[in-house]
Amino acid sequence: MEITQELEKKCDEIIAQYPKKKSAAMMTMHLIQEEFGYFDDSAIQFVARKLEMSPIEVYGMLSFYPMFSDKPRGRIHIKVCRTLSCAMAGSVKLAHELERKLRCPIGKTSGIYTLEFVECLGNCVEGPNVQVNDKLFSKVAPEDADKFVETITKLDGEGKLAPAPEFGEPSGEKFDSPEYKG
C-alpha cells in the first residue's frame, strides 16, 4: 500500500489531538481501513511507526476488532452477530440462509460480498442484528433472508450502502421482520 502525503498528514492531525500517540491508535487505524479497505504488512508498519508502537501491538488490535481486516473484503460487507442473545434469536440460522442465498461462504469473500460472524454489534435487545457496511439492521429473522438480500441489493443500487464519509455517524435501519419473542 502506498501511504500518500495527504493520508500521512491526516494521520498526523489525528495523532496531534491526543496526549499520547498510542491513544490515537483506533482513529488512525480507522483512517487506514477506510482508505485501503484492509491492512497489509506495510500499513501495519506505518501505523506502528507513527504511533511509536510495535507492529505486533498494531496487529493485535487489527485481529481483535471486527471493523479492521487484514484481507480485502467485498464491496458489501455483511456482519452477522453471533453473541448469545442474537444466536438465540436466530442469527446462526440467518447467516446460513444468507450464505445459501448469496453463494458466499461464511468467513469468506465471494464477488461483491463478504459474509462473516462477529461478536456483539451492541444492539442485543433487538436481535438478530446484521451490519452491512456501516448500516445496522435489527430484528432480521432467518425466514426473511431472501427479503433482506433484496433490501440490501436495492440499497446498494441506490448507493446507500457505501461506507460513511470519514468518521461519519453510522446509520441504523429497522428491518421489517417478525420480532423475536423469546
Secondary structure as UniProt FT lines:
FT   HELIX           5..15
FT   TURN            16..17
FT   HELIX           21..24
FT   HELIX           25..36
FT   HELIX           41..51
FT   HELIX           55..64
FT   TURN            66..67
FT   STRAND          76..81
FT   HELIX           84..88
FT   TURN            89..90
FT   HELIX           91..102
FT   TURN            106..107
FT   STRAND          108..110
FT   TURN            111..112
FT   STRAND          113..118
FT   HELIX           124..126
FT   STRAND          130..132
FT   TURN            133..134
FT   STRAND          135..138
FT   HELIX           142..144
FT   HELIX           145..157
FT   TURN            158..159
FT   TURN            166..167
FT   STRAND          171..174
//
